Amino acid sequence: MLILLVVLLLIIVIVLASCIRIVPQATAIVVERLGAYNGTWGVGIHIKTPIIDRVVRKVTLKEQVVDFAPQPVITKDNVTMRIDTVVFFQITDPKLFAYGVENPIMAIENLTATTLRNIIGDLELDQTLTSRETINTKMRASLDVATDPWGIKVNRVELKNIIPPAAIQDAMEKQMKAERERREAILRAEGEKKSTILVAEGHKESAILDAEAEKQAAILKAEAQKEKMIKEAEGQAEAIIKVQQANADGLRFLKEVGVDEAVIQLKSLEAFAKAADGQATKIIIPSEIQKLAGLATSVVEVAKE
C-alpha cells in the first residue's frame, strides 16, 4: 500500500512538473484546450491544465533566413536561366503561423518561385542582369502581401545568384573582353594624346623662356652699351672741359703777366709749327708772324756776335 502511494505521488509530481512551462525571450507557444485554440504564451512561467491543455507549436519570433535552391525561369526574350533567392522573414502572429498553412517554409518557397517567374517573364535578359534591386523590391512586396494571412512578414528578398546558359555566359565574356579592350585602347589613345600635348607645351614654354632670355640679354647688352657710351661721353666732356679750363687758365695767366702782342704772335708761330709737324705739305703764315720771325732771327744773330 505504501509503495502504491509513493508511485502515485511520484506520478502527480511528474504531471505537475510537465504542466509548468518557461517561455524564453523571442519565443511564443500556441496552446489548445480540448482541441480548440486557447491562447499564446509569451515570455515567462505558464501552467497548463493537465490532459485538457496541449502545446500545439513552439514558435521563434526571431528573423529567419531561408536560402532556396536555384529556380529555372524564362525571360521575355526566351532565355532560360537559373536564379536562387534568399528570403528574410519574421513571424509576427504565432496563431496564424500555426493554423494558416500546413508547411509555411515550403509555401514560401513555392510562392517565391512563382513570383520570380512572373517578374522575370516581363524582363529581357539584359534587364534581368541589371535590375536586381527592382526585382528584389517587387518580390518583397508580393511575398509580404501573400504571407500576411500566415502571420509572416517578409523583410527582404535578395537574388543570391543569376546563372544564365553556358552559351550566354560565353557571349557575355566575349562582350566584356571586347569592352575592356575598347576601354584600354581609348585610355591608351588618351594617354598618348595627353603626352603629345604635354611635350608640345614643354617645347612652347621652352621657346618662350629662350626668347625671354634672349630679350633680357639684349636689354642688358643695350643697357651696358648705353652706360659705356654715357661714360665715354662723360669722359670726353670732362676732357674738353679740362682743355678749355687749361686754355682759360693760360689766357688768364698771360693777361695777368702783361704779355704784349709780340709774344702772342710768337706763340701763334709755335702753334703753326706744331700744326705742321711734318704732316702738312703747305702752311700759310700771316705777315705779322713773318715779321716777328725775322725779328727773332736778327736778335739771335746779334747775340752770337
Salt bridges, closest charged atoms under 4 A:
GLU32 OE1 - ARG54 NH2 2.82
ASP53 OD1 - ARG33 NE 2.53
GLU63 OE2 - ARG156 NH1 3.78
ASP67 OD2 - LYS160 NZ 2.76
ASP144 OD2 - ARG140 NH1 3.78
ASP144 OD2 - LYS153 NZ 3.76
GLU179 OE2 - ARG182 NH2 2.43
GLU179 OE2 - ARG183 NE 3.24
GLU184 OE2 - ARG188 NH2 2.96
ASP249 OD1 - ARG252 NH1 2.75
GLU270 OE1 - LYS267 NZ 3.77
